[in-house]
Amino acid sequence: MISEITKDRWNRFKRIRRAYWSLLILSAAFGLSLFSEFLVNDRPLFVRYEGRNYFPTFNFYSGRDFGYEYAEQADYVALRRDGAFRERATLVLPLIPHNPYRNYLDLDGVPPHPVSREHWLGTDRNGRDLLARLIYGFRSCMAFALALTVVSAALGVIIGGVQGYLGGRFDIVLQRVIEIWSALPFLYVVMLVGSIYGRSFGILIAIVALFQWVGLSYYMRGEFFRLRNQIYVRAARAIGMSGPRIFFRQILPNALTPLITILPFTLIGGITSLTALDFLGFGLPPPAPSWGELLQQGLDVVREHPRITVATTIALFVTLMLATFIGEGAREALDPRSKQRVE
């Protein structure tokens, strides 16, 4: 059941057009990026060859299936460039028929190749389609940031909430531990863990989340301090309600306002963290599509080929701007003092 207060806050958020449309645009873009294999891929969605139907996006087909002698996976880029094959086959290609991992080294000149009808933004320094890598990089950034937001929010709520709920000596000791932990050099920890366990999507989320939750825990600690002595909490204790039930059912729902307003900015922090780590070479392992890696490439050839840096910077700027608008709108919609102004 959705309370009337929640409905009212959502309606106030919708009336903040900049925030509401930013939420729709960013959600739609991320939703489409989840299906990038069907929109940005060098494998056809459908092939009809010699009376038979093939679905390369979903299944493996070797070159022998299309009249060639090799048993490895069919090279669909070479197939669609083969005039004799195109005369006997019908192909349905994705909107952007390029794989972000494929090196188009057969193009004229030395990469990065310029903008063309085939490559709308050209290629990067390794001959890979720039637009395809931007789209897949957006999916990686958003997935990383969302996963990081969920993990860090859970840690911040539980640790900060327990501090505020219990208080006393437990709170003082744990607060000193948190201060010591937050003073650790983040980049050194990333380098150390990466050298021992390697770099992967999950390991990066775990490392960054171990530092990201600290700021959120301060807010939750303060909210639980403020709410733990409210009348309804005292009444819950008086009727014998257990501590965990009071924590999750009585205090936590009333302490979520700062959490909701901070989450969009935590999302921004996740995007910038992954981009910075990839830029420095401590992020996702190559050849994973990454905006940070594209920025690093672009800076090396910024004078001769500024489009790599410009395209990546614009994509990063627009994404962060939309997330910022969402965060500002959520903060204003949840602030009771702004109700009259929003209306």
Residue pairs with C-beta under 8 A, 6 or more apart in sequence:
9 333
9 334
10 333
12 332
12 333
12 339
12 342
12 343
13 19
13 20
13 329
13 330
13 333
14 20
15 342
15 343
16 329
16 332
16 333
16 342
18 325
18 329
19 325
19 326
19 328
19 329
19 330
19 332
19 333
20 329
22 321
22 322
22 323
22 325
22 326
22 329
23 322
23 326
23 329
25 322
26 319
26 322
26 323
26 326
29 138
30 138
30 139
30 142
32 39
33 135
33 136
33 138
33 139
33 142
34 139
36 135
36 136
36 139
37 57
38 45
38 57
38 94
39 94
39 95
39 96
39 135
40 94
40 95
40 96
40 98
40 99
40 100
40 131
40 132
40 135
40 136
41 57
41 94
41 96
41 97
41 98
41 99
42 76
42 77
42 97
42 98
42 99
42 102
43 56
43 57
43 76
43 94
43 99
44 56
44 57
44 76
44 80
44 91
44 92
44 93
44 94
44 97
45 55
45 56
45 57
45 92
45 93
45 94
46 53
46 54
46 55
46 90
46 91
46 92
47 53
47 54
47 55
47 56
47 66
47 89
47 90
47 91
47 92
48 54
48 89
48 90
49 65
49 66
49 67
49 85
49 88
49 89
49 90
50 88
50 89
54 61
54 65
56 74
56 76
60 73
61 73
61 74
62 70
62 71
62 72
62 73
62 74
63 69
63 70
63 71
63 72
63 73
63 74
63 75
64 70
64 71
65 74
66 74
66 79
66 85
66 89
67 85
68 74
77 102
79 85
79 89
79 91
80 86
80 91
80 93
80 97
96 120
96 129
96 131
96 132
96 135
98 104
98 119
98 129
98 131
98 132
99 129
99 132
100 128
100 129
100 132
100 133
100 135
100 136
100 289
101 128
101 287
101 289
102 128
102 129
103 126
103 127
103 128
104 111
104 113
104 119
104 123
104 127
104 128
104 129
105 111
105 127
107 113
107 123
107 127
111 123
111 124
111 125
111 126
111 127
112 122
112 123
112 124
112 125
112 127
112 130
112 301
112 305
112 308
113 119
113 122
113 123
113 127
114 122
115 121
115 122
115 307
116 122
119 129
119 130
119 131
120 131
121 129
121 130
121 131
121 134
121 307
121 311
122 130
122 305
122 307
122 308
123 129
123 130
124 130
124 133
124 294
124 297
124 308
125 297
125 300
125 301
125 308
126 287
128 287
130 294
130 307
130 308
130 311
131 311
132 289
133 289
133 294
134 289
134 291
134 294
134 311
134 312
134 315
135 289
136 289
137 289
137 290
137 291
137 294
137 315
138 291
138 315
138 319
140 201
140 274
140 284
140 288
140 289
140 290
141 270
141 271
141 274
141 275
141 291
141 319
142 271
142 319
143 201
144 201
144 204
144 205
144 270
144 271
144 274
145 266
145 267
145 268
145 269
145 270
145 271
145 274
146 267
146 270
147 205
148 205
148 208
148 209
148 212
148 266
148 269
148 270
148 273
149 263
149 266
149 267
149 270
151 205
151 206
151 209
151 212
151 213
152 208
152 209
152 212
152 213
152 216
152 266
153 213
153 216
153 259
153 263
153 266
155 209
155 213
155 216
155 217
156 213
156 214
156 215
156 216
156 217
156 219
156 220
156 259
157 216
157 217
157 220
157 252
157 259
159 174
159 178
159 213
159 217
159 220
160 216
160 217
160 218
160 219
160 220
160 221
160 224
161 220
161 221
161 223
161 224
161 247
161 251
161 252
161 255
162 170
162 174
162 247
163 170
163 171
163 174
163 175
163 217
163 221
163 224
164 171
164 220
164 221
164 222
164 223
164 224
164 225
164 226
164 228
165 224
165 228
165 243
165 247
165 251
167 225
167 228
171 221
175 221
178 214
178 217
181 214
182 211
182 214
184 211
186 211
187 280
187 282
189 207
189 210
189 211
190 204
190 207
190 208
190 277
190 282
191 282
193 203
193 207
194 203
194 282
197 203
198 285
199 282
199 283
199 284
199 285
200 284
200 285
201 284
204 274
204 277
204 283
204 284
208 270
208 273
208 274
212 266
212 269
212 270
212 273
215 262
216 259
216 262
216 266
219 258
219 259
219 262
220 255
220 258
220 259
223 254
223 255
223 257
223 258
224 251
224 255
227 233
227 251
227 254
227 255
228 251
232 250
233 246
233 250
233 251
236 245
236 246
236 250
237 246
241 249
241 250
257 334
260 330
260 334
261 327
261 330
261 331
261 334
262 327
263 327
263 330
264 323
264 324
264 326
264 327
264 330
265 323
265 324
265 327
267 323
268 320
268 323
268 324
268 327
271 316
271 319
271 320
271 323
272 320
274 283
274 284
274 290
274 292
275 283
275 290
275 291
275 292
275 295
275 316
276 283
276 292
277 283
277 292
278 284
278 290
278 291
278 292
278 293
278 296
279 292
279 293
279 295
279 296
280 292
281 296
283 290
283 292
283 293
284 290
284 293
286 293
291 312
291 315
291 316
294 308
294 311
294 312
295 309
295 312
295 313
295 316
297 308
298 305
298 306
298 308
298 309
298 310
298 312
299 309
301 308
302 308
302 309
332 338
332 341
332 342
333 342
